[in-house]
Amino acid sequence: MRKLLFISFFLGAVICSYGQELNCLVTVNSDQIPGSNKQIFKTLEKSISEFLNQKKWTDKSVKPQERINCAMTIIVTSWESNRFEASIQVQSTRPVYGTSYASPILNIKDDDFTFRYNEFDQFIFNPTRFDSNLVSTIAFYAYTILGADADTFALKGGQKYYKEAENVMLQAQQSGQVAWANQVGKQNRFMLIDNLLSAKLNQFRTVAYNYHRNGLDKMSDNDKNAKQIVENNLISMQGLFNKTISNFLIRVFFDAKADEIVNLYSDGPATRSKQRLLQVLQKISPNNNSKWRKIN
């Protein structure tokens, strides 16, 4: 009996210590859908949450404290029979070394999310074929979260996860949906993963690494030097400007980082190129000019 208890305890400890990679809060918002019976949306929310948080997405052993904190918020705008029209917002953070602060990594809003779902449908993901736009979209963003997170800890550390996301995209193109299509100027899932894997846009991923690993993670050791590294890398993003139509990656970066940058440069030690930084930010991310004006 004692031996069985020990084995059970040991197995439980292993399961608790080395679980799945994502700690994802899933919300399905059906406020725009009339009617009082919303059970299908609750079931959908639970199914997506279990799919994301219980599936092993990589071959890594991950401790509970190493799981990536993230969120997916699905806002349903239309529902008829088993057809849903919605938007999905994908967010993730990563801890900053030596602090209790969580730095935002992704904040992507995708308004082109149409799928079919019957209550209690099984979420089965097969990387070699397309089965469901719902499952493919969730898997695509799961791998994107993993890739973006890994890129902040090692230079191009997220390559294999981005390649997995690309594979999901390629399989899903047979659905004919615009979100997966190669259309010039269309800021969709195709453009996102195509840009992330583009050799000519490597600077984006270099900035992601230096900003976090050599910048934010070093703040507790030497905040002035670390802040200067962050500044230098932000200024270097000007090199990405005009390299692609619509500058999608620049938008993705600042949708997540604008508030953090304002907070970082609103106090603390002065840096050499602050005015130059402001000029660059105003040029490459004009949508955030109201925020950049808060930097003093």
C-alpha positions as CSV (number, residue, x, y, z in Angstrom):
1,M,0.0,0.0,0.0
2,R,2.8,2.4,1.0
3,K,4.6,1.6,-2.3
4,L,1.4,2.3,-4.3
5,L,1.0,5.6,-2.5
6,F,4.6,6.5,-3.3
7,I,4.2,5.6,-7.0
8,S,1.0,7.7,-7.2
9,F,2.7,10.6,-5.5
10,F,5.7,10.3,-7.8
11,L,3.6,10.2,-10.9
12,G,1.6,13.2,-9.7
13,A,4.7,15.1,-9.1
14,V,6.0,14.4,-12.5
15,I,2.8,15.4,-14.1
16,C,2.7,18.6,-12.1
17,S,6.3,19.4,-12.8
18,Y,6.4,18.7,-16.5
19,G,3.1,19.7,-18.1
20,Q,2.1,21.5,-21.2
21,E,3.6,24.7,-22.6
22,L,0.7,27.1,-22.5
23,N,-1.3,28.7,-19.7
24,C,-4.0,30.3,-21.8
25,L,-7.1,32.1,-20.6
26,V,-9.8,31.5,-23.3
27,T,-12.9,33.7,-23.4
28,V,-15.7,33.4,-25.9
29,N,-17.8,36.5,-25.9
30,S,-21.4,36.1,-27.3
31,D,-22.8,39.4,-26.1
32,Q,-23.7,40.4,-29.7
33,I,-25.8,37.3,-30.2
34,P,-29.5,37.5,-29.1
35,G,-31.2,34.9,-27.0
36,S,-30.7,33.5,-23.5
37,N,-29.4,30.0,-24.3
38,K,-25.7,30.5,-24.6
39,Q,-24.6,27.0,-23.6
40,I,-22.9,26.3,-27.0
41,F,-20.5,29.3,-26.4
42,K,-19.6,28.0,-23.0
43,T,-18.9,24.6,-24.4
44,L,-16.8,26.1,-27.2
45,E,-14.8,28.1,-24.7
46,K,-14.1,25.1,-22.6
47,S,-13.1,23.0,-25.6
48,I,-10.7,25.6,-26.9
49,S,-9.2,26.0,-23.4
50,E,-8.6,22.3,-23.0
51,F,-7.2,22.0,-26.5
52,L,-4.7,24.8,-25.9
53,N,-3.7,24.0,-22.3
54,Q,-3.7,20.2,-22.3
55,K,-2.1,19.5,-25.7
56,K,1.7,19.0,-25.9
57,W,2.8,21.5,-28.6
58,T,6.5,20.8,-28.4
59,D,8.9,18.1,-27.4
60,K,10.2,20.1,-24.4
61,S,9.8,19.3,-20.8
62,V,8.1,22.4,-19.3
63,K,7.7,23.1,-15.6
64,P,4.5,24.9,-14.4
65,Q,6.4,28.1,-13.8
66,E,7.8,28.0,-17.3
67,R,4.4,27.9,-19.1
68,I,3.6,30.8,-21.3
69,N,0.9,33.1,-19.9
70,C,-1.4,34.0,-22.8
71,A,-5.0,34.7,-23.7
72,M,-7.3,34.2,-26.6
73,T,-10.5,36.3,-26.7
74,I,-13.1,35.3,-29.3
75,I,-15.9,37.8,-29.9
76,V,-18.7,36.2,-31.9
77,T,-20.5,38.6,-34.1
78,S,-22.8,36.2,-36.0
79,W,-24.1,32.7,-35.4
80,E,-26.4,30.7,-37.6
81,S,-26.8,27.0,-37.3
82,N,-23.2,25.8,-37.0
83,R,-21.6,28.8,-38.7
84,F,-19.8,31.4,-36.7
85,E,-18.4,34.8,-37.6
86,A,-16.0,36.3,-35.1
87,S,-12.8,38.1,-34.3
88,I,-10.0,36.7,-32.2
89,Q,-7.5,38.6,-30.1
90,V,-4.3,36.8,-29.1
91,Q,-2.1,38.1,-26.3
92,S,1.0,36.8,-24.5
93,T,3.5,37.9,-22.0
94,R,6.9,36.7,-20.7
95,P,8.5,37.3,-17.3
96,V,11.4,39.8,-17.0
97,Y,14.5,38.4,-15.2
98,G,14.9,39.7,-11.6
99,T,11.5,41.3,-11.4
100,S,7.8,40.5,-11.0
101,Y,7.0,42.3,-14.2
102,A,5.5,40.5,-17.2
103,S,6.4,42.1,-20.5
104,P,3.7,41.9,-23.3
105,I,4.9,40.0,-26.4
106,L,1.9,39.7,-28.6
107,N,-1.3,41.6,-28.9
108,I,-2.8,40.6,-32.2
109,K,-6.4,41.3,-33.3
110,D,-7.7,39.2,-36.2
111,D,-11.1,40.2,-37.5
112,D,-11.4,37.6,-40.2
113,F,-12.3,34.5,-38.2
114,T,-15.1,32.4,-39.7
115,F,-15.6,28.8,-38.7
116,R,-18.1,25.9,-38.3
117,Y,-18.7,24.3,-35.0
118,N,-21.2,21.9,-33.6
119,E,-21.5,21.6,-29.8
120,F,-19.2,18.9,-28.5
121,D,-17.2,18.6,-31.7
122,Q,-13.8,17.1,-31.0
123,F,-10.7,19.2,-31.4
124,I,-8.4,17.0,-33.4
125,F,-5.3,18.6,-34.9
126,N,-3.4,16.8,-37.6
127,P,-0.4,18.7,-39.0
128,T,-0.5,16.9,-42.3
129,R,-4.0,17.9,-43.3
130,F,-6.7,20.6,-43.0
131,D,-9.8,19.6,-41.1
132,S,-11.3,22.7,-39.5
133,N,-10.7,26.4,-39.8
134,L,-11.4,26.7,-36.0
135,V,-8.8,24.1,-35.1
136,S,-6.3,25.4,-37.6
137,T,-6.6,29.0,-36.5
138,I,-6.2,28.1,-32.8
139,A,-3.2,25.9,-33.6
140,F,-1.7,28.6,-35.8
141,Y,-1.8,31.1,-33.0
142,A,-0.5,28.6,-30.5
143,Y,2.6,28.1,-32.5
144,T,2.9,31.8,-33.1
145,I,2.8,32.4,-29.3
146,L,5.5,29.7,-28.8
147,G,7.7,31.2,-31.6
148,A,7.4,34.8,-30.4
149,D,8.2,33.8,-26.8
150,A,11.2,31.7,-27.8
151,D,12.6,34.6,-30.0
152,T,12.9,36.7,-26.8
153,F,15.1,34.2,-25.1
154,A,17.4,33.1,-28.0
155,L,18.2,34.7,-31.3
156,K,15.7,33.2,-33.8
157,G,14.9,30.7,-31.1
158,G,11.3,30.5,-32.3
159,Q,12.2,29.3,-35.8
160,K,10.8,25.8,-35.5
161,Y,7.6,27.0,-34.0
162,Y,7.1,29.6,-36.7
163,K,7.7,26.8,-39.3
164,E,5.0,24.8,-37.6
165,A,2.7,27.8,-37.9
166,E,3.6,28.2,-41.5
167,N,2.7,24.5,-42.1
168,V,-0.7,25.1,-40.5
169,M,-1.2,28.1,-42.8
170,L,-0.2,26.1,-45.9
171,Q,-2.6,23.2,-45.1
172,A,-5.4,25.7,-44.3
173,Q,-5.1,27.5,-47.7
174,Q,-7.2,24.8,-49.2
175,S,-10.1,26.2,-47.3
176,G,-10.2,29.1,-49.6
177,Q,-10.6,31.6,-46.8
178,V,-9.0,35.0,-47.2
179,A,-7.3,34.9,-43.9
180,W,-4.9,32.2,-45.2
181,A,-4.4,33.7,-48.7
182,N,-1.4,35.4,-50.2
183,Q,-2.9,38.7,-51.1
184,V,-0.8,41.8,-51.6
185,G,-1.2,44.3,-48.7
186,K,-3.6,42.0,-46.8
187,Q,-2.7,41.9,-43.1
188,N,-3.7,38.3,-42.4
189,R,-2.3,35.1,-41.1
190,F,-0.4,34.4,-44.3
191,M,1.3,37.8,-44.1
192,L,2.1,37.4,-40.4
193,I,4.0,34.2,-40.7
194,D,5.5,35.0,-44.1
195,N,7.0,38.2,-42.6
196,L,8.2,36.5,-39.5
197,L,10.1,33.9,-41.6
198,S,11.3,36.4,-44.2
199,A,15.1,36.7,-44.5
200,K,14.9,40.4,-45.4
201,L,13.0,41.1,-42.2
202,N,15.4,39.3,-39.9
203,Q,16.0,42.6,-38.1
204,F,12.6,42.3,-36.5
205,R,13.5,39.1,-34.7
206,T,17.0,40.5,-33.8
207,V,15.2,43.4,-32.1
208,A,12.8,41.0,-30.3
209,Y,15.8,39.2,-28.8
210,N,18.0,42.2,-27.9
211,Y,15.1,44.2,-26.6
212,H,14.2,41.5,-24.1
213,R,17.3,39.4,-23.4
214,N,19.9,42.1,-23.5
215,G,17.6,45.0,-22.5
216,L,14.7,44.3,-20.2
217,D,16.4,41.2,-18.6
218,K,19.4,43.3,-17.7
219,M,17.5,46.2,-16.1
220,S,17.9,44.8,-12.6
221,D,21.7,44.8,-13.0
222,N,22.3,48.1,-14.8
223,D,19.2,49.9,-15.8
224,K,20.9,52.8,-17.7
225,N,22.9,50.5,-19.9
226,A,19.9,48.1,-20.5
227,K,17.7,51.1,-21.3
228,Q,20.2,52.3,-23.9
229,I,20.2,48.8,-25.5
230,V,16.4,48.9,-25.7
231,E,16.7,52.4,-27.3
232,N,19.3,51.4,-29.8
233,N,17.2,48.5,-30.9
234,L,14.0,50.5,-31.2
235,I,15.9,53.0,-33.4
236,S,17.2,50.2,-35.6
237,M,13.6,49.3,-36.5
238,Q,13.7,52.2,-38.9
239,G,15.6,49.8,-41.1
240,L,12.4,47.7,-41.5
241,F,10.3,50.7,-42.5
242,N,9.3,50.6,-46.2
243,K,10.8,47.1,-46.7
244,T,7.3,45.7,-46.9
245,I,3.9,46.9,-47.8
246,S,1.9,48.0,-44.7
247,N,4.8,47.4,-42.3
248,F,2.8,44.6,-40.6
249,L,5.5,43.5,-38.2
250,I,6.1,47.0,-37.0
251,R,2.4,47.3,-36.2
252,V,2.5,43.9,-34.5
253,F,5.4,45.0,-32.3
254,F,4.0,48.3,-31.2
255,D,0.5,47.0,-30.7
256,A,2.1,45.0,-27.9
257,K,4.9,47.3,-26.8
258,A,3.7,51.0,-27.1
259,D,2.5,51.3,-23.5
260,E,5.6,49.6,-22.1
261,I,7.9,51.9,-24.1
262,V,6.1,55.0,-22.8
263,N,6.4,53.7,-19.2
264,L,10.0,52.9,-19.7
265,Y,11.0,56.3,-21.0
266,S,8.8,58.3,-18.6
267,D,11.2,58.0,-15.7
268,G,14.5,56.5,-14.7
269,P,18.0,57.3,-16.1
270,A,18.4,59.5,-19.2
271,T,19.7,58.0,-22.4
272,R,21.8,59.4,-25.2
273,S,19.4,59.2,-28.1
274,K,16.0,59.9,-26.6
275,Q,15.1,62.6,-29.0
276,R,16.2,60.5,-31.9
277,L,14.1,57.7,-30.5
278,L,11.1,59.9,-30.5
279,Q,11.6,60.9,-34.1
280,V,11.9,57.3,-35.2
281,L,8.8,56.2,-33.2
282,Q,6.7,59.0,-34.6
283,K,7.8,58.0,-38.1
284,I,7.4,54.3,-38.0
285,S,4.4,54.1,-35.7
286,P,2.3,57.2,-36.2
287,N,-0.8,55.5,-35.0
288,N,0.7,55.7,-31.5
289,N,1.7,59.4,-31.6
290,S,-0.7,60.3,-28.8
291,K,1.3,57.8,-26.7
292,W,4.7,59.0,-27.8
293,R,3.8,62.5,-26.7
294,K,3.7,61.2,-23.2
295,I,7.5,60.5,-23.3
296,N,9.2,63.5,-21.7
